[in-house]
């Protein structure tokens, strides 16, 4: 049984020093010191990120929850109006905001991928999928602040997505585990020290996912009346049957790459991460001594399921219910291994998600999936631009201008941006096109348009494009079925935010807050000083901690 936590005091020690600056990382190692006895204070901070975690899931499905999500809602300080403060609401910038307390303009994480103007190559937010690292992250994160004050502190993160694990861990994490699709195991790149002892190999040897081979993904709740009561609709997929049950993988006689890739898009992936979290806590003895450790877990099944089926589908309901159960088991394990009286929890998400346009049509709300005419309009804008300015290769990639070509044609970046933006804004699906010149101009911060600040917070010279098209609300470019995120609209920026633990007064708080407030609040709860100025603020005074 998960029990309520009680107050604690903060105890901090120093073993080795990690110096992390905005321009690089310098680690000074010394001989390991013996562990300190655990006092009454906090010994573990747990950040739970829900990939594609719209707050509507917790609100709509609350009567059906009885596990970890329910416990956090009942025992936590719940902020109902939490948002990301940037426009490109993708996985990488969202996780970076949660862990660093800074907007993308300062973390350098524009999106999951971007075009690097200097190298003229596509860049990945986690460096390389073959060797993930925080090479593109500018500045420090919560785990770095923790290690800088107490090098005995351990920092471990994990997620099926390497970018989520890497960016939650900051510059100096001990390990950032991600999922390897080909064989269904976890791994951490060469950048990291990695796990200690034999626990990790023993965990992998259990082949936890294989227990699902030969099973079907079937719903925990199949009652259509319950579905309807909680905003769930099974959309028509046309001539082909769809819906539960789902097989996992191809018709093979033993688990193979097909099975391990297929199960990635099911709620069982969240169960696998929760099991890894338990093994990490025990194997690394997180929260076991006088140092404060950090565990960051990003659960990604809702993102995979939500993209495929939408936030109003029976599949998403099942994914939320299963996550609730997995988190309940994880919290019970933490209670047994560490004691909830020694743990601070934060739960949030990297982004939300819009409803599928087809669902919106059913309920009488305007929305649209971009069609052939919308695509043609954008292409014709390019044709018209070249007819006016000349048939040069103006763009390096996408909406990234080749400034050398601009100069050679006797014009300016600002003029080219304005002209192209005006042509694109004639397209019916586009609300506005933001230009880098406009966002960087003196006085841009004084714009009365609230969207301007969100796009300005995504402005990263050399990484962000010259032009960014903002689609109309509920419009999206996602061919076929499914849905996607990435806009500055509320359904993408609005996410859950909960802090829970001893001394935190449970309750509901309706103030507008931001995901960049998570790291500074966690730091304040354990008396930790960030290594640099932050964009977010400490929220702990709002929920009456006994510190």
GIBELPE-V745781 format. One record per pair of residues at least 24 apart in sequence whose ideal C-beta (glycine too) atoms are under 8 Angstrom apart, sorted by sequence separation. I is the first residue (numbers start at 0). GAP is how many residues later the second one is. D is the distance in Angstrom with one decimal. If there is no record, write none. Layout:
# GIBELPE-V745781
i,gap,d
I,GAP,D
I,GAP,D
This chain:
# GIBELPE-V745781
i,gap,d
272,24,6.1
298,24,5.9
412,24,6.4
500,24,7.6
10,25,7.7
54,25,7.0
142,25,7.8
146,25,5.3
183,25,4.6
218,25,5.0
272,25,8.0
273,25,7.9
435,25,7.5
140,26,7.7
142,26,5.5
143,26,4.4
183,26,7.5
217,26,5.6
272,26,5.9
498,26,7.6
512,26,6.0
54,27,7.5
108,27,6.5
140,27,7.4
142,27,4.5
143,27,5.2
161,27,7.6
216,27,7.1
217,27,4.5
272,27,7.9
298,27,7.8
388,27,6.9
10,28,4.4
107,28,5.8
108,28,6.4
140,28,7.0
141,28,6.8
143,28,5.2
157,28,6.9
216,28,6.3
435,28,6.7
107,29,6.4
136,29,7.8
140,29,2.8
142,29,6.6
215,29,4.0
216,29,4.3
269,29,4.6
435,29,7.4
436,29,8.0
8,30,6.9
10,30,4.5
106,30,6.0
107,30,3.8
131,30,4.0
136,30,6.3
139,30,5.9
140,30,6.9
142,30,5.5
215,30,6.4
216,30,7.9
269,30,7.6
388,30,6.9
435,30,4.9
8,31,5.6
9,31,4.8
106,31,5.7
107,31,8.0
131,31,7.2
139,31,6.0
215,31,6.1
216,31,6.3
268,31,6.7
269,31,4.3
387,31,7.0
434,31,6.4
435,31,7.7
510,31,6.9
7,32,5.5
8,32,4.1
9,32,6.3
92,32,7.9
105,32,6.7
106,32,6.3
133,32,5.4
215,32,7.4
268,32,4.7
269,32,8.0
434,32,5.9
7,33,4.5
91,33,3.6
105,33,6.5
128,33,6.4
131,33,7.6
132,33,6.5
133,33,6.8
136,33,7.2
214,33,7.0
267,33,7.7
433,33,7.2
454,33,6.9
508,33,5.8
7,34,5.1
91,34,7.3
131,34,5.0
136,34,6.8
266,34,4.7
384,34,6.3
432,34,5.5
433,34,4.7
453,34,4.5
508,34,6.7
133,35,7.2
212,35,7.4
265,35,6.7
268,35,7.3
384,35,5.4
432,35,7.0
125,36,4.9
133,36,6.6
211,36,6.3
212,36,7.5
264,36,7.7
432,36,5.1
433,36,6.5
506,36,6.6
99,37,7.8
101,37,6.4
125,37,4.1
133,37,5.4
431,37,7.9
432,37,7.1
450,37,5.3
124,38,4.9
265,38,7.7
266,38,6.9
381,38,8.0
384,38,5.8
431,38,4.8
504,38,5.1
99,39,6.3
123,39,7.5
126,39,7.6
264,39,4.1
265,39,7.5
380,39,6.9
383,39,5.6
429,39,5.1
430,39,4.9
453,39,7.4
503,39,5.6
504,39,4.2
50,40,6.2
99,40,6.9
125,40,4.5
263,40,6.5
264,40,6.8
429,40,7.0
430,40,6.3
498,40,7.5
503,40,7.9
504,40,7.4
95,41,6.5
99,41,4.7
100,41,7.7
125,41,7.1
212,41,7.4
429,41,6.2
430,41,4.7
498,41,7.7
503,41,5.6
98,42,4.1
99,42,7.4
124,42,7.0
212,42,4.7
310,42,5.1
380,42,3.9
428,42,5.7
429,42,7.3
430,42,7.8
502,42,4.6
98,43,5.5
264,43,6.6
309,43,7.9
310,43,7.7
311,43,5.8
380,43,4.9
423,43,7.2
428,43,6.1
502,43,3.9
98,44,7.3
131,44,6.8
310,44,5.9
311,44,7.3
498,44,6.5
501,44,7.7
502,44,6.2
48,45,7.9
95,45,7.8
209,45,5.3
309,45,6.3
380,45,7.1
423,45,6.0
48,46,6.2
131,46,6.4
208,46,7.4
212,46,6.0
309,46,3.9
377,46,6.5
380,46,6.8
420,46,6.1
428,46,5.0
286,47,7.9
305,47,5.0
311,47,5.1
419,47,6.0
206,48,7.9
48,49,6.1
216,49,5.1
269,49,7.5
309,49,6.0
376,49,7.3
377,49,6.0
416,49,5.5
208,50,8.0
216,50,7.5
286,50,7.5
287,50,7.3
376,50,3.9
415,50,7.9
416,50,6.2
46,51,6.8
111,51,6.3
208,51,6.7
211,51,6.2
216,51,7.4
266,51,6.3
270,51,7.0
277,51,8.0
286,51,3.9
376,51,7.0
46,52,7.3
266,52,4.3
269,52,6.4
273,52,4.1
277,52,6.4
280,52,6.9
285,52,7.2
297,52,7.4
376,52,7.6
377,52,8.0
269,53,5.0
272,53,7.9
273,53,6.9
276,53,5.6
280,53,6.5
373,53,6.5
412,53,6.9
208,54,5.9
267,54,7.7
373,54,6.8
266,55,3.9
270,55,4.9
273,55,6.3
277,55,4.6
281,55,6.1
286,55,5.7
373,55,4.6
132,56,5.8
134,56,8.0
211,56,5.3
266,56,6.7
269,56,5.2
273,56,4.6
276,56,8.0
280,56,5.3
286,56,6.7
131,57,4.5
133,57,7.6
280,57,6.8
108,58,6.6
130,58,4.6
132,58,3.7
130,59,5.4
131,59,7.3
132,59,7.9
208,59,7.2
277,59,7.9
369,59,5.6
130,60,6.8
367,61,6.8
208,63,5.7
126,64,7.9
207,64,5.7
399,65,4.9
400,65,4.5
1,66,7.7
398,66,4.0
399,66,6.2
207,67,5.3
397,67,5.9
398,67,5.7
94,68,7.0
98,68,6.2
398,68,3.9
1,69,5.0
94,69,5.0
98,69,4.9
398,69,6.9
4,70,7.4
90,70,6.3
97,70,7.0
98,70,7.5
99,70,7.2
243,70,6.7
398,70,7.7
3,71,5.9
91,71,4.8
95,71,4.6
98,71,6.0
183,71,6.9
242,71,6.8
243,71,7.8
90,72,6.1
91,72,7.8
94,72,4.2
202,72,7.7
90,73,6.1
94,73,5.4
202,73,6.8
182,74,7.4
243,74,7.9
91,75,6.0
181,75,5.0
183,75,7.5
234,75,7.3
180,76,7.0
183,76,3.7
202,76,4.3
182,77,6.3
181,78,6.7
234,78,7.3
180,79,5.6
181,79,8.0
183,79,7.3
199,79,7.4
232,79,5.3
233,79,7.2
180,80,4.9
198,80,6.0
202,80,7.3
231,80,6.1
232,80,7.4
233,80,5.9
230,81,5.7
231,81,6.8
231,82,5.5
180,83,6.2
198,83,6.8
199,83,6.6
198,84,2.7
231,84,8.0
178,85,6.6
194,85,7.7
198,85,7.5
231,85,5.3
196,86,6.0
195,87,7.6
196,87,7.9
226,87,5.9
229,87,6.7
194,88,6.6
195,88,6.4
194,89,6.9
178,90,7.4
185,90,6.0
226,90,6.9
377,91,7.9
221,92,8.0
178,93,7.8
46,95,7.6
218,95,6.0
220,96,6.8
44,97,7.6
220,97,7.3
218,98,7.6
219,98,5.8
176,99,6.5
218,99,4.7
220,100,6.8
44,101,7.8
216,101,7.9
219,101,5.0
369,101,7.8
219,102,6.8
176,103,8.0
373,103,7.8
159,104,6.3
367,104,7.9
369,105,6.7
366,106,7.9
367,106,7.1
368,106,7.9
369,106,6.9
366,107,3.4
367,107,5.0
368,107,6.2
369,107,4.4
50,108,7.6
365,108,6.3
366,108,6.8
367,108,7.8
368,108,7.8
159,109,5.6
364,109,6.7
366,109,8.0
368,109,6.4
48,110,7.5
50,110,7.0
173,110,7.7
368,110,7.6
159,112,8.0
50,113,6.6
159,113,6.6
158,114,6.9
359,114,5.8
48,115,6.7
157,115,6.2
21,116,6.1
35,116,7.2
21,117,5.2
34,117,7.1
356,117,6.6
157,118,5.5
356,118,7.9
19,119,7.9
20,119,8.0
32,119,6.8
48,119,6.7
157,119,6.7
354,119,7.5
356,119,6.9
19,120,4.5
353,120,6.2
46,121,6.6
234,121,6.9
157,122,7.0
353,122,6.4
234,123,5.7
19,124,4.6
155,124,5.3
234,124,6.4
355,125,7.5
17,126,6.5
232,126,6.2
355,126,7.0
356,126,7.9
168,127,6.4
234,127,7.9
355,127,4.7
19,128,6.7
155,128,6.1
167,128,3.8
354,128,6.9
17,129,4.3
18,129,6.9
232,129,6.6
353,129,5.8
17,130,5.2
153,130,5.7
155,130,6.8
167,130,6.2
352,130,6.2
353,130,7.9
16,131,6.9
164,131,7.5
352,131,7.8
353,131,6.9
153,132,6.0
352,132,5.1
17,133,6.1
164,133,6.6
351,133,6.4
353,133,7.4
16,134,5.9
163,134,3.9
350,134,4.8
13,135,6.8
14,135,6.9
15,135,3.4
350,135,7.6
353,135,7.2
13,136,5.6
14,136,4.3
15,136,7.8
163,136,6.8
354,136,7.4
11,137,5.8
12,137,5.4
13,137,6.3
14,137,4.1
151,137,7.3
153,137,7.5
155,137,7.6
156,137,8.0
160,137,6.8
353,137,4.5
11,138,5.1
13,138,7.6
151,138,7.9
152,138,4.8
154,138,7.2
155,138,7.3
156,138,7.4
157,138,7.5
158,138,6.9
159,138,7.9
351,138,7.9
352,138,6.7
353,138,6.6
12,139,5.9
151,139,3.9
152,139,5.6
153,139,4.4
154,139,4.7
155,139,5.6
156,139,3.8
157,139,5.7
158,139,3.5
160,139,5.4
351,139,5.3
352,139,7.0
152,140,5.6
153,140,7.3
155,140,7.5
156,140,7.2
157,140,7.5
158,140,7.5
159,140,4.6
351,140,5.0
149,141,5.2
152,141,6.9
154,141,7.9
156,141,7.6
158,141,6.0
159,141,7.9
350,141,5.6
351,141,6.7
149,142,6.6
350,142,7.5
351,142,5.2
351,143,5.7
350,144,6.8
26,145,6.9
349,145,7.6
24,146,4.8
145,146,6.3
348,146,3.9
24,147,6.7
145,147,8.0
347,147,5.6
348,147,6.0
145,148,5.6
347,148,6.2
346,149,6.4
347,149,4.8
19,150,7.6
346,150,7.3
347,150,7.5
19,151,4.8
142,151,4.9
345,151,7.8
346,151,4.4
19,152,6.2
141,152,6.6
345,152,7.0
17,153,8.0
142,153,7.5
344,153,7.4
345,153,5.3
346,153,7.7
17,154,4.8
344,154,7.0
345,154,7.9
343,155,7.4
344,155,4.4
343,156,7.7
344,156,5.6
63,157,7.0
343,157,4.1
342,158,5.8
343,158,8.0
343,160,7.8
339,161,7.3
340,161,5.3
63,162,7.6
339,162,7.4
63,166,6.9
62,167,7.8
347,167,5.7
60,169,5.9
59,170,5.2
347,170,5.8
59,171,5.2
309,172,6.8
310,172,7.3
345,172,5.5
307,173,7.6
308,173,7.1
309,173,5.0
307,174,5.3
55,175,8.0
306,175,5.2
345,175,7.4
306,176,6.5
345,176,5.8
305,177,7.0
306,177,6.2
343,178,6.6
343,181,5.4
343,182,6.9
163,186,7.1
98,197,7.1
94,203,6.5
90,212,7.3
291,234,5.7
43,237,8.0
43,242,5.6
43,243,3.2
42,244,4.1
236,244,6.9
42,245,7.1
56,245,7.5
42,246,7.1
42,247,7.4
44,247,6.5
46,247,7.4
48,247,7.2
50,247,5.9
42,248,7.2
43,248,7.0
44,248,7.4
45,248,7.9
46,248,7.4
48,248,7.1
49,248,7.8
50,248,6.4
51,248,7.9
37,249,7.8
42,249,5.9
43,249,5.2
44,249,5.0
45,249,4.9
46,249,4.5
47,249,5.7
48,249,4.0
49,249,5.5
50,249,4.1
52,249,6.2
37,250,6.6
41,250,5.8
42,250,6.7
43,250,7.6
44,250,7.3
45,250,7.7
46,250,7.4
47,250,8.0
48,250,7.1
50,250,7.9
51,250,4.8
97,250,5.8
37,251,5.3
38,251,5.9
40,251,7.9
43,251,6.5
45,251,7.3
47,251,7.1
50,251,6.2
51,251,3.8
68,251,7.6
36,252,6.9
37,252,5.4
49,252,6.0
50,252,3.9
97,252,7.1
34,253,7.5
35,253,5.2
36,253,5.7
63,253,7.8
34,254,3.9
35,254,3.1
51,254,4.6
56,254,7.4
68,254,6.9
69,254,6.5
34,255,7.2
35,255,6.5
51,255,7.5
55,255,6.9
64,255,7.8
67,255,7.9
68,255,4.3
71,255,7.7
93,255,7.1
94,255,5.2
34,256,7.4
60,256,6.5
64,256,7.4
67,256,6.1
70,256,7.9
93,256,2.8
53,257,5.9
63,257,6.2
66,257,4.0
67,257,7.7
70,257,6.8
92,257,7.9
93,257,5.0
65,258,7.0
66,258,4.6
67,258,7.2
68,258,5.9
69,258,7.6
56,259,7.3
60,259,5.4
64,259,4.8
66,259,7.5
67,259,2.5
68,259,8.0
90,259,5.1
60,260,7.2
66,260,5.8
67,260,4.2
70,260,6.0
89,260,7.7
90,260,7.0
66,261,2.8
67,261,7.6
88,261,7.9
89,261,6.6
65,262,7.4
66,262,7.4
67,262,6.3
88,262,4.0
56,263,4.9
67,263,4.8
88,263,7.2
81,266,6.8
83,267,6.6
75,269,7.1
75,271,7.6
49,273,7.2
71,273,6.5
71,275,5.6
121,275,7.6
14,276,7.8
119,276,6.3
12,277,5.8
119,277,7.9
12,278,6.0
10,279,5.2
11,279,7.6
47,279,7.1
116,279,7.0
11,280,6.8
10,281,8.0
114,281,6.7
9,282,7.7
114,282,4.3
114,283,6.4
116,283,6.2
114,285,5.0
45,288,7.1
43,290,7.5
43,294,5.4
42,295,6.6
52,295,7.3
53,295,7.3
52,296,3.0
45,297,6.1
47,297,6.8
49,297,7.1
51,297,6.9
52,297,7.6
54,297,7.5
43,298,6.1
44,298,7.5
45,298,7.1
46,298,8.0
47,298,7.0
48,298,7.8
49,298,7.5
50,298,7.0
51,298,7.5
53,298,4.2
42,299,4.4
43,299,4.8
44,299,4.9
45,299,5.1
46,299,5.1
47,299,4.4
48,299,6.3
49,299,4.5
50,299,5.7
51,299,6.4
52,299,7.3
53,299,5.3
41,300,5.9
42,300,7.6
43,300,7.5
45,300,7.4
46,300,7.9
47,300,7.8
48,300,6.3
49,300,8.0
50,300,8.0
51,300,7.1
39,301,7.9
40,301,7.5
41,301,7.0
44,301,7.6
46,301,7.9
48,301,6.0
51,301,5.1
41,302,5.5
37,304,7.2
1,326,6.9
1,329,5.1
1,330,5.6
0,331,7.4
2,332,6.4
1,333,5.9
7,333,6.3
6,334,8.0
7,334,6.4
4,335,4.1
5,335,4.7
3,336,7.4
4,336,5.1
2,337,6.3
1,338,7.2
4,338,6.8
122,340,7.3
117,344,5.7
116,345,4.8
115,346,6.8
116,346,7.5
115,347,6.6
109,348,6.2
114,348,7.9
113,349,4.9
109,350,5.1
113,350,7.0
114,350,7.2
104,351,7.0
113,351,7.9
104,352,5.2
107,352,5.9
103,353,6.1
104,353,6.6
109,353,4.6
102,354,3.9
103,354,5.0
104,354,5.4
109,354,5.0
102,355,7.7
104,355,5.8
107,355,6.6
103,356,6.5
86,364,6.9
92,365,7.3
86,367,3.9
84,368,7.4
85,368,5.7
86,368,4.5
84,369,6.7
86,370,7.1
87,370,4.9
85,371,4.4
86,371,5.0
84,372,5.7
85,372,4.9
110,375,7.8
141,377,4.6
140,378,6.9
144,378,6.1
148,379,6.3
87,380,7.8
141,380,5.9
148,380,7.4
86,381,7.3
141,381,6.5
145,382,6.4
86,383,7.6
144,383,5.5
147,383,5.9
144,384,7.0
144,385,5.2
144,386,5.4
143,387,6.4
139,390,7.5
139,391,4.7
139,392,6.1
138,393,5.7
89,395,7.2
88,396,5.4
89,396,5.6
88,397,5.5
87,398,6.2
88,398,6.5
88,399,7.1
86,400,7.5
86,401,3.9
93,401,8.0
85,402,7.9
88,403,4.1
88,404,5.9
82,407,7.4
83,408,7.8
84,408,7.9
83,409,4.6
82,410,4.3
82,411,5.5
83,411,6.6
81,412,7.2
82,412,6.9
80,413,7.6
81,413,5.6
102,413,6.2
81,414,6.7
101,414,6.3
81,415,3.6
100,415,5.1
99,416,7.8
100,416,7.3
78,417,7.9
96,417,8.0
97,417,5.4
100,417,7.2
77,418,7.8
78,418,4.1
96,418,4.8
100,418,3.7
77,419,7.6
78,419,7.3
96,419,5.2
98,419,7.9
99,419,5.9
100,419,4.8
77,420,5.2
97,420,5.0
98,420,6.0
76,421,6.7
93,421,6.9
96,421,8.0
97,421,6.9
75,422,4.1
76,422,4.8
100,422,8.0
75,423,5.9
76,423,7.1
75,424,3.4
72,425,7.0
74,425,5.1
71,426,4.9
76,427,5.4
71,428,5.2
75,428,6.8
76,428,6.5
77,428,7.8
79,428,6.1
70,429,7.8
76,429,6.5
77,429,7.2
79,429,7.0
80,429,5.8
82,429,6.9
84,429,4.6
100,429,6.6
105,429,6.7
75,430,5.9
76,430,6.0
77,430,5.1
78,430,5.0
79,430,5.3
80,430,6.6
82,430,7.7
83,430,6.9
84,430,7.2
74,431,5.3
77,431,6.8
78,431,8.0
80,431,4.9
81,431,5.1
82,431,5.8
83,431,5.1
84,431,5.8
73,432,6.7
76,432,6.2
78,432,7.2
80,432,6.8
81,432,6.7
82,432,7.3
101,432,5.9
102,432,5.1
51,433,6.7
81,433,6.5
100,433,3.8
101,433,4.9
78,434,5.1
99,434,7.6
100,434,6.4
101,434,7.3
100,435,4.1
53,437,7.2
57,438,5.6
54,439,6.0
56,439,7.9
53,440,7.0
54,440,6.2
53,441,7.1
54,441,4.4
52,442,5.9
53,442,7.8
52,443,5.7
49,446,7.2
84,450,7.3
41,459,7.5
41,460,7.9
78,460,7.5
76,465,7.3
76,466,3.6
46,471,7.3
46,475,7.3
44,477,5.8
44,480,7.9
44,481,6.8
41,483,7.4
41,484,5.4
40,485,8.0
7,494,5.1
4,495,7.5
6,495,4.7
7,495,6.8
4,496,5.2
5,496,4.6
6,496,4.2
4,497,3.9
5,497,7.9
21,510,6.8
19,511,6.2
11,514,7.8
11,515,7.2
9,516,5.2
11,516,7.8
9,517,4.5
9,537,7.6
6,539,4.4
